[in-house]
Amino acid sequence: MFVDDLSTDSKRNDLNPEQQRAVFHRGTPLLVVAGAGTGKTKTLVTRVVELIEEGVDPNRILLLTFTRRAASEMLSRVAAASDDRSAQRVWGGTFHAIANRLLRNFGQSAGLSPSFTVLDHADSTDLMGMVRTEEGFGERSKRFPKKETVAAIYSRTVNSQAKLADVLDVDYPWCAEHLDDLKTIFTAYTARKRKHQVLDYDDLLLFWRALTTAPGAGPAMRDLFDHILIDEYQDTNPIQSDIIRGMAGASERPPEGATTPGLRGHERPTEGATVCAVGDDAQAIYGFRSASVENMWAFTEHFPGASVVTLEQNYRSTEPILAVANAVLNHGPSTTSEEDRAGSDQSGASHFGKELWSTRTEGTKPRLMTHHDEGAQSSSVADSILDARERGIDLREQAVLFRAGHHSDGLELELTRRDIPYVKYGGLKYLEAAHVKDLLSLLRILDNPADVLAWHRVLSMMEGVGPATIRRLSDELDLEDPEKAPLALARFIDSTGKVPPAAAAEAEELRAAFADCLGTGPDSTATPPPADQVERLGPFCEMVFPNRYENAAARLADIGQLGATAAAYQSRQRFLAELTLDPPGKTSERAGPPHLDDDWLTLSTVHSAKGGEWSAVHVLHANDGNMPSDMALGDKAGMAEELRLLYVALTRAKDELTVNVPLRFHVNRFGQDDRHVYAQMSRFIEPVRELFDEGASSATPDPEQIIELDGKVGVADEVDTLLASLWD
């Protein structure tokens, strides 16, 4: 139900009427369709605060997000806005982090050890590679998919809950002939994980979903929470949607008025928690991760009796910017209401009807700039950045957005030349760096001695230890025996396993470090906190890094930074789990040291920029083939997602927006020749050009253009004379 009178006498006067309806709705499931910049975070936080003030136990409220940063921000805002100090007990985190937390408590009923290890994407890929090799698929005369491709196929199949044959047919047709072989690898991969008590990201969600429907665990799981709130619901995949429905009991509605005893003896409805989902289907841009916007479109079907509130008042951008964003969206997929989602355009997609508007009616029209080529685009964008800076828009208030990471290559060179410092987002994760994974593998062994993948990495770090020695040491430590593997660390500390003479000193240091980290060393009195464990493992890293990496000093400094991060944790297990489930991003090297005002520009892929906002935004490469990507041109659903991606880029701008269109692209950007192709303006931008102020950067002379000069300069005669002199 909705609270009827939510006008000026409401105690939440800072909310607009639609936000108030979302905050005070009670009794039935709720979907909040929140357009870009419409204050969805504020609405979600305020709803949690109101629930607590109404007497809901904070420990029975679950807030699910897709990044640890978003969860931390929301929980901090809830605690700050509530007068109840118990507000800090609200459960909050990513789907994977909450799954990890629940499985530590409920996992034994699902056949899991409480000390299971969580593999990140890189570790999962490495384990898949080990299985691929063990099964003999890496030694065939005929080319076989690499481990990265095999891991991607596996994850796509699991997250989409589609048949392997269908995934191969649609997404990996070049691998379709390996269907039976992939089945063999996936079966062995699953068995290997279970044997060594390790879970990958997909397992966390699968085990959580299974627990929600298990005869014994299901009611207990549903009894944990009274309210579940989900941010960015358009980014959920089929498994996550099933989890929410399972926690709410939406798939199995009980008879009217039925109750069941709770875990603490109180009686409550068997249907589980009340669900409030917030999202924007126009910002559904993670289809490549198996996110399914259909979960949002089908919300009222999944949760019978659900209500829908739409937030359209934008607090971020000016009206001219919103006019472009609205027009781009409306010229793509047909706008349909939540009651009628049957409409679709050539892309085969639909979305909830919404028209963003703002009280900021003044503002300059967005600019549409065409450029001779990529080089001219880079020069023009750099000019625009510096001009905006002179007008009072600091570099930190500006961003350059692009579809793919390599699209900024030319601009990065130009920024470096002009001494414009920048940070780039959208590349590798910090924890994907090899030396950081080395340190984390050491900690993983301390947490789960049966983690064979971590053992293989650690043993290979030592001098003279190769594949054959690793196999021998694995046998001596009984790593392949599920019953004996948990004792592998104790055996290693007791000097079981003979290493080559070259590695003797390193092995001795590692044994001593492991013992001290466990609190069993000769000078130990208790298990030290995670930060001290990282520091204690430092000397071993100092011994082995110089032989593994050229820039060992810089990598050791990163280990020190990891120790600083660990200082915020009291539990090694939690430190590893949170770091693995939501690692910090890695930025590129800045073009130079920050200036005294600590100012720098943001370069980012659109995917990484989602959720951000800047005063001035510069969008690169708005051409067909880039926006939309040429990989999506033949796919209706892919085209719809590409349009939403552009919409996300446009709606990051608060005051100024520039869309850049190079007219030609060099085939070999860094080569010596001038081969190039001409490009068309993005099909998403062309229909709405009248909403822009159009301009063009100064053209670079075309080397192929015929230039006629007044008079004859005699060059041909001079060349002919020179040639004649060579053979006269």
Buried (B, 14 or more C-beta within 10 A) or exposed (E): EBEEEBEEEBEBEEBBEBBBBBBBBBEBBBBBBBBBBBBBBBBBBBBBBBBBBEEBBBEBBBBBBBBBBBBBBBBEBBBEBBEBEEBEBBBBBBBBBBBBBBBBEBBEEBEBEEBBBBBBBBBBBBBBBBBBEEBEBEEEEEEBBBBEBBBBBBBBBBBBBBEBEEBBBEBBEEBEEBEEBBEBBBEBBBEBBBBBBBBBBBBBBBBBBBBBBBEEBBBBBBBBBBBBBBBBBBBBBBBBBBBBBBBBBBEEEEEEEEEBEBEEEEEBBBBBBBBBBBBBBBBBBBBEBBBBBBBBBEBBEBBEEBBBBBBBBBBBBBBBBBBBBBBBBBBBBBBBBBEEBEBBBEBEBBBBBBEBBBEBEEBEBBBBBBBBBBBBBBBBBBBBBEEBBEEEBBBBBBBBBBBBBEBBEBBBBBBBEBEBBBBBBBBEBBBBBEBBBBBBBBBBBBBBBBBBBBBBBBBBBBBEBEEEBBBBBBEBBBBBBEEEBBBBBBBBBEEBBEBEEEBBEBBEBBBBBBBBBBEEBEEBEEBBBBBBBBBBBBEBBBBBBBEBBEEBEEBBEBBEEBBEBBBEBEEBBBBBBBBBBBBEBBBBEBBBEEEEEEBBBBBBBBBBBBBBBBBBBBBBBBBBBBBBBEEBEEBBEBBBBBBBBBBBBBBBBBBBBBBBBBBBBBEEEEEEEEEBEEBEBBBBBEBBEEBBEEEBBEEEEEEEEEEEEEEEEEEEEEEEEEEEEEEE
